């Protein structure tokens, strides 16, 4: 969870607005009835109940999540945010409550090997804009591959499934749920 650096001032917290990037299954997504659910929503609700806070959820696109916090559109980000030096200059982080590995996902027939930078030369790599995966793909493959940035994880998954990407780099549990767990999941694999 991240708090705006200016929001850490003394305040009697009773009502707390919590931002999440939806959809980002299994962390946060909407159930068929439209309610927010997922690991972080459940965890956030438990924290709010335990702290006797009235919490409300705010859906915010990932690439605007820190600017929204700094603009005080909400009080807390509870949305699978990796702690980086750049982010820590902008927000105050809680102690980490889990660490999510990243994963490369590609069509089953793919021979790509992300450990071999040359194997991705000229390929289309999908990432979610503003993530650590975006930074890594840009730094590692940006001079030889086409990095395609998406606002949501769902959009990059759809382009992989539609054959418009050669590989995606995303939080592993998200790729596992949205790509390998999809009805056509047998057509895809992890690579690298």
NORPE-V783188 format. One record per residue. PSI is psi in degrees with one decimal (NA if undefined). NEAR is the number of other ideal C-beta (glycine too) atoms within 8 Angstrom. D_FIRST is the distance of its C-alpha to the first C-alpha in Angstrom with 2 decimals. Layout:
PSI|NEAR|D_FIRST  PSI|NEAR|D_FIRST
This chain:
141.0|9|0.00  140.0|13|3.78  145.1|14|6.83  135.0|12|10.28  -33.3|9|12.40  -15.1|6|15.02  -0.2|10|13.07  -1.7|7|12.71  158.5|5|16.38  129.5|2|17.80  142.9|5|17.56  106.1|3|18.37  120.7|8|15.54  -44.1|6|17.18  123.5|8|16.17  129.7|12|12.60  125.5|12|12.17  127.0|15|9.25  139.6|17|9.60  152.3|18|10.17  111.1|13|12.70  135.5|9|15.60  146.0|9|17.47  61.0|16|15.64  134.5|10|17.31  6.9|8|16.66  -48.8|14|12.90  132.2|16|13.60  172.0|12|17.13  133.4|9|19.85  165.4|8|22.35  -27.7|4|26.02  2.8|4|26.17  -6.1|5|23.45  149.2|6|20.77  140.4|12|17.19  -180.0|9|16.64  170.1|12|15.18  -51.4|8|13.17  -31.7|12|9.67  -44.8|13|11.61  -43.5|9|13.50  -44.5|10|10.77  -42.1|14|9.16  -38.7|9|12.82  -40.8|8|13.56  -45.5|9|11.05  -42.4|12|12.57  -45.5|7|15.97  -37.4|6|15.77  0.6|7|14.77  48.4|4|17.38  148.9|10|15.41  106.9|7|16.66  142.8|11|13.88  150.3|8|14.73  138.1|11|13.35  124.1|11|13.97  127.5|8|14.86  132.3|12|14.52  143.6|8|16.02  -44.8|14|13.98  -8.6|7|16.26  10.2|8|15.68  -41.4|15|11.96  -45.1|11|11.57  -37.5|7|15.04  -38.6|12|14.31  -45.0|18|11.55  -27.9|11|14.14  2.4|6|16.80  32.1|8|15.13  -19.6|9|15.45  171.0|12|12.30  -26.8|11|10.20  146.6|12|6.52  127.8|15|5.34  70.7|11|4.65  57.4|13|7.11  49.6|10|7.93  119.5|9|7.42  142.4|8|9.60  119.5|7|9.73  162.6|8|13.06  -43.7|5|15.31  -43.8|6|15.67  -37.3|13|12.05  -19.2|9|11.72  -18.3|5|14.74  -29.9|8|13.15  159.2|13|9.72  127.7|7|8.53  150.1|12|5.93  177.9|7|5.48  143.1|4|8.04  138.1|7|7.84  -6.3|6|8.43  165.0|4|10.67  121.4|4|12.46  123.9|9|14.01  155.6|6|17.46  161.3|11|18.95  147.5|11|22.30  132.8|12|25.36  137.4|14|27.09  167.7|13|30.62  151.0|10|33.72  -38.1|7|35.56  -2.8|4|38.47  141.7|10|36.44  12.2|5|37.61  145.2|13|34.80  100.4|8|33.36  -18.3|13|30.32  -21.3|4|31.34  94.9|7|34.50  -38.2|9|33.52  -27.1|6|37.04  -15.6|10|36.63  4.1|15|34.15  129.1|8|36.46  1.6|6|37.13  162.3|12|34.62  115.7|10|32.05  124.4|16|28.48  135.7|13|25.80  159.3|16|22.16  130.1|14|19.41  134.3|10|19.48  9.4|7|16.93  169.9|11|15.53  -29.3|8|16.20  -38.7|12|18.99  -48.8|13|20.48  -45.8|9|20.65  -47.3|10|22.19  -41.7|14|24.68  -46.7|9|25.72  -38.4|6|26.28  -42.2|8|28.04  -3.9|12|29.97  -24.8|9|29.96  -17.7|3|33.54  -16.7|9|35.10  166.1|12|33.15  114.9|7|32.06  119.7|11|28.29  121.8|11|27.54  138.8|7|24.22  149.8|12|22.92  -38.0|8|20.64  154.9|12|19.57  -35.6|13|19.69  -40.5|8|22.33  -40.9|9|24.56  -33.2|16|24.74  -43.4|14|25.45  -39.9|8|28.23  -32.2|12|29.76  -48.2|17|29.81  -30.9|10|31.46  2.2|6|33.82  12.5|6|34.94  -2.2|6|33.69  150.7|12|31.53  -29.4|10|32.66  152.1|17|29.31  150.5|15|25.59  119.1|13|22.72  164.6|17|19.50  130.8|14|16.89  -46.9|11|19.44  -30.9|9|18.37  -46.4|13|18.45  -39.4|15|21.85  -43.7|10|23.07  -49.1|10|22.45  -26.0|11|23.43  -62.1|14|26.19  -29.0|11|27.67  -4.0|7|27.07  166.7|9|28.71  -28.5|3|32.35  21.0|7|33.48  -27.3|9|31.18  -14.5|5|34.31  1.4|6|34.99  164.3|13|31.97  167.0|9|30.82  148.0|10|28.46  156.4|11|30.08  NA|7|29.86
